[in-house]
Amino acid sequence: MPAAVTVCPHPVDTRTPRVPENLTYSLTLPSALASPAVARSAARTILEAHGLDDVTAAAV
């Protein structure tokens, strides 16, 4: 059975400028007490992977 694979762009890929305006991510979380912490952690990790550390505080 073929598996679907999603690949994130390499963090040093320079074809598209890395700016907050051209990033789109979605994450569905359950309504649990831990969900806000998971969302903040995911946002930090995603922004770090794209080299957008300077906007992390505002985004989180």
C-alpha positions as CSV (number, residue, x, y, z in Angstrom):
1,M,0.0,0.0,0.0
2,P,1.6,3.3,-1.0
3,A,2.0,5.8,1.8
4,A,1.4,9.5,1.5
5,V,4.5,11.5,2.4
6,T,4.6,15.2,3.2
7,V,8.0,16.9,3.1
8,C,8.7,20.3,4.7
9,P,11.0,22.6,2.8
10,H,14.6,22.6,3.8
11,P,15.3,25.5,6.3
12,V,18.0,26.9,4.0
13,D,15.8,26.8,0.9
14,T,16.2,30.3,-0.6
15,R,13.6,30.0,-3.5
16,T,10.9,31.6,-1.4
17,P,11.6,34.4,1.1
18,R,10.8,33.2,4.6
19,V,8.4,35.8,5.9
20,P,5.3,35.3,8.2
21,E,3.0,36.4,5.4
22,N,3.7,33.3,3.2
23,L,3.5,30.6,5.9
24,T,0.3,28.5,6.4
25,Y,0.0,25.8,8.9
26,S,-3.0,24.1,10.6
27,L,-3.2,22.0,13.7
28,T,-6.3,20.4,15.2
29,L,-6.1,19.9,18.9
30,P,-8.6,18.4,21.3
31,S,-10.2,20.5,24.0
32,A,-7.9,19.4,26.7
33,L,-6.0,21.3,29.3
34,A,-2.7,20.6,27.6
35,S,-3.8,21.9,24.2
36,P,-2.6,25.5,24.6
37,A,0.9,24.3,25.6
38,V,1.0,22.0,22.6
39,A,0.0,24.8,20.3
40,R,2.6,27.2,21.7
41,S,5.3,24.6,21.4
42,A,4.3,23.8,17.9
43,A,4.3,27.5,16.9
44,R,7.8,27.9,18.4
45,T,9.2,24.9,16.6
46,I,7.7,25.8,13.2
47,L,8.9,29.4,13.4
48,E,12.4,28.2,14.4
49,A,12.5,25.8,11.5
50,H,11.8,28.6,9.1
51,G,14.3,30.9,10.7
52,L,11.7,33.3,12.0
53,D,12.9,33.6,15.6
54,D,12.4,37.4,15.6
55,V,8.6,37.0,15.4
56,T,8.2,34.1,17.8
57,A,7.2,36.2,20.8
58,A,4.5,38.0,18.9
59,A,3.2,34.8,17.3
60,V,3.1,32.7,20.4
